[in-house]
Amino acid sequence: MSNKTPQQWQAELSADDYRICRLKGTEPAFSGRYEACKTNGTYRCKCCAKPLFESTAKYDSGSGWPSFWQATNDHCLNENSDDGHGMLRVEVVCANCDSHLGHVFEDGPQPTGLRYCINSASLSLDPKE
C-alpha cells in the first residue's frame, strides 16, 4: 500500500494520470496509448512499476481499452466491489500501491474467461528486446 500523500502523487503524475490512477477515473474508449499496441513486453503499474500483465495475455476485446485474459500472478492485483455508474462491477487496483487500473469482467477468452479492461494511463510498458 502506498504511503504517498495526494500532493506527492499530483507532483509525480500528469493531471489526467492522477485523475485515473488515484481518483478512479476512466480514459475515453479507443484513446489510450496501449489500446492497439502490439509490442511484446511487460505492462507495469504507472505509479509503482509493479509487473501486472504480460503482452502474451493481451488481446483485442473491441472494448476500446487494453484487455488481458490474466494477470502476471495471483498477488499483483486486488479486487474491489464498484457500484458506481448504476451497475455492479469489480474494480482492479495494484496490490502494491492501490492505483486504480480498471475493471475485470467474466466475458473474456479461455482459458480464464476473464477480461481485465485496463486504462492505458494506469500502465507503463517495459518492452522485451
Phi, psi and chi 1 to 4 in degrees:
 res  aa     phi    psi   chi1   chi2   chi3   chi4
   1 MET       -  142.4 -161.0   62.9   69.7      -
   2 SER   -78.1  142.1  171.4      -      -      -
   3 ASN  -105.6    8.2  -68.1  -34.8      -      -
   4 LYS   -77.4  148.2  -67.8 -177.7 -176.7  178.1
   5 THR   -82.3  161.5   66.5      -      -      -
   6 PRO   -54.9  -36.8  -28.7   36.3      -      -
   7 GLN   -65.1  -37.9  -66.0   77.5   15.1      -
   8 GLN   -67.1  -41.9  -72.0  170.5  -47.5      -
   9 TRP   -62.7  -42.5  -76.4  119.9      -      -
  10 GLN   -62.3  -33.4  -75.0  176.7  -46.6      -
  11 ALA   -72.0  -29.0      -      -      -      -
  12 GLU   -89.6  -29.3  -72.2 -177.6   25.6      -
  13 LEU  -109.7  153.9  -60.2  169.0      -      -
  14 SER   -66.0  163.5   72.1      -      -      -
  15 ALA   -58.5  -42.1      -      -      -      -
  16 ASP   -69.0  -43.4 -151.9   39.2      -      -
  17 ASP   -62.6  -39.3  -68.9   -9.5      -      -
  18 TYR   -62.9  -45.2  179.1   79.5      -      -
  19 ARG   -59.0  -41.2  178.3 -175.6   64.7   78.6
  20 ILE   -79.0  -52.2  -68.2  166.1      -      -
  21 CYS   -73.1  -40.1  -64.0      -      -      -
  22 ARG  -103.8  -23.6  -52.2  -44.4  -55.4  175.7
  23 LEU  -110.3   10.3  -58.9  178.3      -      -
  24 LYS    64.2   38.2  -57.3 -176.6 -175.3  -63.6
  25 GLY   -81.1 -179.9      -      -      -      -
  26 THR  -137.3  136.6  -58.5      -      -      -
  27 GLU   -81.0  153.4   64.7 -161.3    9.7      -
  28 PRO   -61.3  145.5  -21.6   32.3      -      -
  29 ALA   -55.6  143.0      -      -      -      -
  30 PHE    63.8   17.8  -58.9  101.0      -      -
  31 SER  -108.5  -15.5   70.7      -      -      -
  32 GLY   -78.5  148.9      -      -      -      -
  33 ARG   -66.5  -22.0   65.9 -174.1  -71.5 -165.6
  34 TYR  -103.6    0.7  -61.3  124.5      -      -
  35 GLU   -56.2  -46.6 -170.9  -90.5  -30.5      -
  36 ALA  -107.4   10.9      -      -      -      -
  37 CYS   -65.7  133.8 -179.1      -      -      -
  38 LYS  -114.1    7.8  -55.1  -68.8 -173.0 -151.5
  39 THR   -67.3  134.6  -56.9      -      -      -
  40 ASN   -76.8  139.8  -71.0  -32.6      -      -
  41 GLY   160.2 -165.2      -      -      -      -
  42 THR  -111.9  127.9  -59.1      -      -      -
  43 TYR   -88.9  123.6  -71.7   88.3      -      -
  44 ARG  -113.7  160.3  -62.9  177.0  175.5  -85.9
  45 CYS   -63.4  129.9  175.6      -      -      -
  46 LYS   -60.9  -32.1  167.5   75.5   69.0   71.6
  47 CYS   -85.9  -33.1  -65.8      -      -      -
  48 CYS  -132.0   -3.0   72.2      -      -      -
  49 ALA    71.9   12.3      -      -      -      -
  50 LYS   -65.6  133.4 -178.3  176.5 -173.5   75.1
  51 PRO   -63.7  129.9  -15.4   26.6      -      -
  52 LEU  -117.9  -45.1  -58.8  173.1      -      -
  53 PHE  -142.3  147.7  -57.5   97.5      -      -
  54 GLU  -100.2  148.1  -66.6  -61.6  -34.9      -
  55 SER   -61.6  -24.7   59.1      -      -      -
  56 THR   -67.3  -17.1   53.6      -      -      -
  57 ALA  -101.5    4.3      -      -      -      -
  58 LYS   -86.7  142.5 -172.2  173.9 -173.3  -78.1
  59 TYR  -147.9  162.7   72.3  101.1      -      -
  60 ASP   -87.6  103.4 -178.0    4.8      -      -
  61 SER   -86.5  -14.0   68.5      -      -      -
  62 GLY    78.9    3.9      -      -      -      -
  63 SER   -81.0  -21.6   67.6      -      -      -
  64 GLY   100.3   -0.8      -      -      -      -
  65 TRP  -127.3  153.2  -69.8  -86.1      -      -
  66 PRO   -56.0  133.4  -20.8   29.9      -      -
  67 SER  -127.6  140.0  -63.5      -      -      -
  68 PHE  -132.2  145.7  -55.5   86.4      -      -
  69 TRP   -93.9   -8.6   53.8  -91.5      -      -
  70 GLN  -159.2  154.0   85.4  177.7    5.0      -
  71 ALA   -84.7  166.4      -      -      -      -
  72 THR   -57.6  -41.5  -60.0      -      -      -
  73 ASN  -155.0  175.0   63.4   59.1      -      -
  74 ASP   -75.5   -5.9  -68.5  -20.9      -      -
  75 HIS  -115.2    4.0  -51.4  -68.9      -      -
  76 CYS   -91.1  -15.7   65.9      -      -      -
  77 LEU  -123.7  149.0  -55.6  176.5      -      -
  78 ASN  -116.7  151.1  -72.9  -28.0      -      -
  79 GLU  -115.2  138.7  -63.3 -177.5   -3.8      -
  80 ASN  -129.9  145.1  -58.6  -42.5      -      -
  81 SER   -71.0  135.0  179.8      -      -      -
  82 ASP  -130.1  109.4  176.2    2.6      -      -
  83 ASP  -107.2   21.5   62.2    0.5      -      -
  84 GLY   -75.2  166.1      -      -      -      -
  85 HIS    60.2   26.5  -58.8  -73.7      -      -
  86 GLY    69.8   21.1      -      -      -      -
  87 MET  -146.5  158.9   62.9 -175.7  107.1      -
  88 LEU   -97.3  121.2 -175.6   57.5      -      -
  89 ARG  -133.1  170.7  -59.6 -179.8  -67.7  176.9
  90 VAL  -113.4  111.8  177.7      -      -      -
  91 GLU   -78.8  143.5  175.1 -162.4   23.9      -
  92 VAL  -114.7  136.3  -71.5      -      -      -
  93 VAL  -130.7  157.7  -61.9      -      -      -
  94 CYS   -65.3  128.9  174.9      -      -      -
  95 ALA   -69.0  -19.7      -      -      -      -
  96 ASN   -86.1  -44.5 -171.6   56.0      -      -
  97 CYS  -124.6    2.6   73.0      -      -      -
  98 ASP    67.3   20.9 -154.7   36.0      -      -
  99 SER   -69.6  135.1  177.9      -      -      -
 100 HIS   -68.1  129.5  171.6   74.4      -      -
 101 LEU  -108.8  -45.5  -57.1  170.5      -      -
 102 GLY   163.3 -138.0      -      -      -      -
 103 HIS  -138.9  159.8  -66.6   85.8      -      -
 104 VAL  -118.4  136.4   61.6      -      -      -
 105 PHE  -125.6  158.1  -58.0   95.1      -      -
 106 GLU   -99.0   40.4  -65.2 -179.1  -11.6      -
 107 ASP  -125.2   27.6   61.1    1.3      -      -
 108 GLY   -92.8  179.7      -      -      -      -
 109 PRO   -77.0  165.2   30.1  -35.0      -      -
 110 GLN   -74.9  152.3  -67.5  -54.8  -46.4      -
 111 PRO   -90.2   -9.3   30.7  -34.4      -      -
 112 THR   -94.3  -28.3   64.4      -      -      -
 113 GLY    73.6   11.4      -      -      -      -
 114 LEU  -105.5  151.3  -61.8  174.8      -      -
 115 ARG  -129.3  102.8  172.3  173.8   54.3  100.1
 116 TYR   -82.3  109.1  -70.3   93.0      -      -
 117 CYS   -98.8  105.6 -171.8      -      -      -
 118 ILE  -119.3  138.5  -52.6  -62.4      -      -
 119 ASN   -70.8  131.4  -70.1  -68.5      -      -
 120 SER   -56.9  -36.3  -71.9      -      -      -
 121 ALA   -63.6  -18.2      -      -      -      -
 122 SER   -89.3   -3.8  -60.5      -      -      -
 123 LEU  -120.5  156.7  -58.4  171.3      -      -
 124 SER  -133.2  140.2   62.3      -      -      -
 125 LEU   -99.8  126.7  177.1   59.5      -      -
 126 ASP  -101.9   95.7 -174.9    8.7      -      -
 127 PRO   -65.2  146.8   -8.6   19.7      -      -
 128 LYS   -87.8  142.2  -76.1 -154.1  174.2   32.6
 129 GLU   -65.8      -  -62.1  -74.4  -36.0      -
